[in-house]
Amino acid sequence: MENEEKEVFTVDVRCYGAEEVKGVTGEACMIFFDGSVSGPYFEGTVLQSAVDTQKQKYGQERFLSARYIIKGKDFKGNDVKVFVENNGSFCPDGSIITHPMVLTDSKDLAFLETTPLYGTIEGQEGGVIIHVFAKSTL
């Protein structure tokens, strides 16, 4: 079977605060968020301890690293938690490509820990929508 892209999950992010530091050589911003998650393998809620840390040395590329835990149900109806670390950078055209890493307590979702994933981000009022894809035969 030929490899194809498949959306694994979508995160509807709602931002509710931020803290920022502007230094002499760069700046950093921590954006606090929660949200909801949907997809074919699990659905749930992003716990309110989620944070997206963005940092940039002046004159260089801006990087982001979001970390969050999703609490919900897997496709078999079992209670699950999924940890996501989503690292990315801003492209010259303004788009963002991310490289999520997943850990989970679900044996039925364990394949996500070893599946190569990538994400895209689109803006929306009050937050963003994160689309996470796998390029595989899932």
N, C-alpha and C positions, 0 to 999 in steps of 0.2 A: 504494500500500500504506500502511496506517495505521501511524503510529509506535507502537512498543511497547517495553517494557523487556526487556532481555536481559542475563543475567549473563555478564560477559566473563571474569572469573576470580575465584577464591577463594584467599585466603591464610590458611593455618593457621599462626599466629604462636606461637612458643615464646620466652618471655622468659627471659633468663638473667642479668640484673643490672640495676642502676640506680644513678645518682648524683643527688643532690638538693641544692639550695641554697634556704634560706629566708631571704629578705632582709627589710628593714624595710617595703618597699612591695609585695613580691610574692614569688613562688616559682617555681622551675623544676626540672624533673626530666627526666633523659635515661634512657630505658629501652632497653636493648640487647636485640636479638632476632635470631632466624633463623627458618626455617620452610620450608614447602613450598607450592607453588602448583599449582592445577589449574584446568582450564577447557577450553572447546571450541577455543581458538586456540593455547594453549601450556601447557606444564607445566614445572615446574622447582623449583629450590631457592633460597631467599632466602640470599644470602651473609651471613656472620656479621658484616659491618661495618654492619649495619642499626641505625638508631637512631630512636626516637620521642621528640621533644622536646616536652614539655608545659610551658606557662608561663601564669602568671596574676598579674595585678595584683590585690591584695586588694580585694574588693568588686566586681570585674568578672568578665566571662566568661572561662573557661579555654579556651585554644587548644592544638591539637596540630599537629605537622608531622613526619610520618614520612618518612624517605628510605631507600630500599633498592634493591639490584640483584638481579634474578632471573637465574639462569643455567639454561638448559634447552633444550627442543626445541619448535619451532613445530609447527603442525598438518601440515606437510609433512615433518617429521622433521629439519629443519635446526637446527644449533646456533644459539642466540640468547642475547642478553642484553637484558633489559628494565629500564630505570631507572624507578622510581616515586617521585614526590613526592606525598604524600597529606596535604593540609591539611584541618583540620576544627575543629569546635567542639562543645561539649556543649550539648544542648538542655535546656530547663527540666525535662523529664520524665526526664532522665538519659541519653537516647539520644545517639548521636553520628552526625552526617552529615558525610561527607568529600567533598572535591573532588580526585580524583587527576589528576595530570598524568603522561603516559607519554612516554618516549623509547626507541627500540629500534634495534638494528642490523639488524633483519630487514625486508627489503623487503615480505614478505608480511604483516607486522604493522604496517607504517607507518601504516595507517588509524587505529590507536589513538592516534597523536600528535595527530590532529585531531578525533576523536570526543568529544563531550561525555560525560564520565563522572561518576558519583557513587558513593559507597560507604556501606555501613552496617557497624557493628561490633557483634559479640556476644561476650560474655565466655565463657571456658572456663577450666578449671583450668590454671594455668601459662601463660596467654596469652589470645589473642583470635582470633576468626575475622573476617576482613575480606571482605565481599562487594562486588565492584565491578561496577556495572551501566552499560549504555549505553542511553540513550533514543533509539533510532533504528531503522532498518530493516536492521540487520546480518544 
